[in-house]
């Protein structure tokens, strides 16, 4: 038996209000298949259902987890140890979650499929909220010491993904959970991800406001410079509480205006990440060595 509750940006288990039924027949079939597939495992957590997020409560177990349900309209890929092709998102998560575990990336605990859906059982940090909402709650921007601590964790999470051969491709504040009150972050949602390689990518999956200018002008981009661009936008958002670019034209123009006074070192790091020349953007390792990061 399972019930779902619409998810508020701040996870709060202190109340049990606003419960709603399971939303689709396929969801019911999938969850039934899950208990047949692995009847000894039952979970508490949240359900990511087509862009909306729901708490998931199973009456068999109290392990804190996050079920994510998506239609099985995704590419398959081969992964050593798997008997057949598996959905790319699952493969990427298995790559970043293999031991030794890294605390800055959401952990994949288990998964299963049926003819209609893919069900991912994920770690559920609590209490937490999306980083975007955390910035709004902090009176619209973060002071630099806190922004630095959070940004360092994000860069280290990206660095970990790259070390495992994974290109997240959608690093943004909405895809980062921050735990309250210790400010530990978790990078989530690998649905837009790809295998990391040093060549050009000719298709884009992600968020257009975080896309690098070369995607709009050349329809090509590389993983490390594109990641630096999105990290620059995240850092700008942390210290300015808004995005530097809001449309394709502004991104191509690349002019960065700062809405508040920030330190010269922080400004320099943002501008390096948001360089119009991909080759001038820093790698995650270079970012961590920047003077602002080591202050």
N, C-alpha and C positions, 0 to 999 in steps of 0.2 A: 504494500500500500504506500502510495506517495502522493504528496500534495505540494503545490507550488505557491510561492508568494512573490509578488512583484518586488524587485530589488531597488531599494533606495541607494543613491551613491555612497552613503555611509552605511556599512554593514552593522546592524544592531540586533543582537539576539535577545534583547531584554523584553521584547514584546512579541506576541504571535498574532498580530492583527492583519487584516486585509488579505486573508487567504483566498485563493481562487483555485478552480479545478485545473487539472491537466488540460493543455490547450489544443492538442491535436490527437487524432487517432494514431498517427505514426509515432507520436511521443509515447503513447500507451503501449503500442506494440514493441517499440524499442526498449523501453524499461522492462517490460515483461521478458523480452529476449535476454536482457542483461542478467536478470535473476536466474534464468535457465542456464545461461552461459557460465555464470559464476555464482551459484546459489549461496555459497558460504560467505560472500562479500556483500554487505549492505552499507549504505553511506548516508551521511548528512552533507549538505553543501548547497551549491547554487547551480542553476541551469541557465546557460547562455543559449537563447532560442531566437535565432534569426535577428540579431541585433538588440533584443531585449534580454534582461537578466532576471532570473528567478531563483529564489531560495528553493532548495530541494531538501525534503525531510523524509527519510526512510525510517520505518519503525523497528528496524532490525539491528541497528548499530549506531554508535555515537561518534564514529570517526569523522573529523571535520574535513570535507572535501568539496570540490566544485565540479558537478557534472556539466559538460558542454555538449549540446546536441546540435548537429547540423545536417542538412541534406547531403546525401552522398553524391554530390555533383562536384567532384574534385578530382584532380589528377592523381594517378597512382604512381608509386615509385618503388624500386627495389631497395631493400636494406639487408645487409648481412645478418643472418640469423632468422630471417622471416622466410616462410615457405612459399609465399607468393607476394605480389605487389600489395602495398598498403597505402592508404591516403597520405599525401605529401605532408600535411600538417602533423600527422601522427609520427611519421618518420623523422621530421625535424625536431619534434619534442623529445623523441627517444634519443636523438643524438645529443641534445643539450642537457638531458636529464640523466644520462648514464653516469655511474659513479666515477670519480667522486662528485657528489652533488654540489651544486652552487646555489647559495641561498637567494641570490638576486634574480632568479628566473623561476617562474611558477612551475611546480613539479607535476609531471604526468604520472599518475599512480596506476592507471589501468585504462583499457579501452575495449570496445567491441563494435561490431557493425551488424546491421541486418540489411535486407534489400533496399531499404529506403533511407536509412540514417546512419550516422556515425556518432557514437557516444563516447566522449572522453571524460574520464574521472580525474579531476585535477585537485591539487592542493588548494585549500581555502584559507588564506591568512585572515585573521580577525583579531580585533576590529580593524577595518581598513576602508579606504575610499580611493577613487581615482585621483591621480595627482592634479588633474585640472580643477577638481572641486576643492582640493586642499589649498591650492593657490587662492581661489576665490574666498575661502573661509579665512585665510590669513590676511585679510584686508587688502586683497588685490595684487600683492606681490610679496616676494620673500626677501628678507635681508640677505646680504651676500654670504655670511657664514653658513646659514641654513641651506641656501641655494647650492653652495659649494658641496656640502655634505651629501645632499640628495643627488646632485649632478654626478658626483664621483661614483656613486653606486650605479647610476644608469650607465655610465661609460664602462664600468667594470662588467656589467651585465652584457653589454654589447660585445665587449672584448671576449668574454667567455663564449658567447655564441659563435663568434668568428673562429675561436680556437677549436670549436667542434665542427667547423665547416658549415655553419648555418648563417644565412643572411636574413635577418628578421624582416626588413623592407617596410615596416610600418611603425617605426619608433616615434611615438608621440605621447603627449601627456595623458591622453585617454587610455593608452595601452600600458600604463604604469600604475600599479597599486602602491599606496603608501600606508604602512601600518601605523596605528595611533596607539600610544604616544611616542614610540621609539624611533619613528621616521625611517624604518627599514622599507626598502622598495622591492617590488616584484615586477619583472617584465612579463607581460601576458600577450596572448593572442598571436599565434604563429600562422594564422590562416593565410596571410599574404606572403609568407616567407618563401625562400628558395635555397637551393644548395649554393654555397659560396664558391665563387671562382674569380679569377683575375681578369676575365674578359668583359665584353660589353653585354649588358642585358638590353633586349629590344622590346620588352613588354613591361608595363608598369602595373603593379598591384600595391595599393596603399592609399594614402590620403593626399589629395592634390595640393593642399596648402603646405605640405611638408615635402613635396616633390622637388628635386633639384632642377635648376633652369635648363640644363642640357637635355633633360627629358622633353621639355617643351620645344626646344630649338632643333634638336637632332634626333629625337626619339630613341636615344641611347644613353646609357649611364653605366657607371661601374659601382660596385658594392661599397667599397671603402669611402670614396668621395661622397656618394649619395648618403651614406650613413652619417658622415661628418656634417653634411648640410642639415639633416633632420635633427641632429644633436644640437647644432647651433640654434635652430628654431626653438627647441625645448629649453635651452638655457635662456634665450631671450624671453620666452614665456615665463620662466621662473622669476626673473628679476624685473620684468616689465608688465607682467600680467596681461599680455596681449600677444598676438603673433606679428612678426615683422612684415609679412606679405599676406595679402588676402585674395589675390587672384593671379591668373597666369601672367598678365602684363607686369605686375609688380615683381613677381618672381624673376622674370626675364631681365627686368631693369636692374634688380639687385641692390637698389638703394636702401640702406638701413638707417632709419631714424630712431633715435632712442627717446622714449617718452618720459624718462626720468634720469636723474644723475646717477651713474654707477661708476665704479672705479675704472681707471684706465686699463688695468690688467684684465678685468672682466670684459670690458668693451673690446679689447684686442682679441681675446679668445673667440668671442662671438663673431667678429669680423673675419677672423681666419677661417672659421667653420663655414661662413657664408660667403666665401670668396667665389666670384663667378668662374674662376678657373679651377676645374676639378683637381688638377695636379698640385695646386697651392693649398688645398685643404688638409688638415692634419689627420693622421690615423688615430684610433683610440689610444694607442700607446703615446703618441705625441701629445694628445690632449691631457693625459694624466701627468705629463711632465711639464706642462705649461706653468708659467710663474703664478698665475692666479690659483691654480689647483694646488700648488705647493706652499701657498702663503700661510 
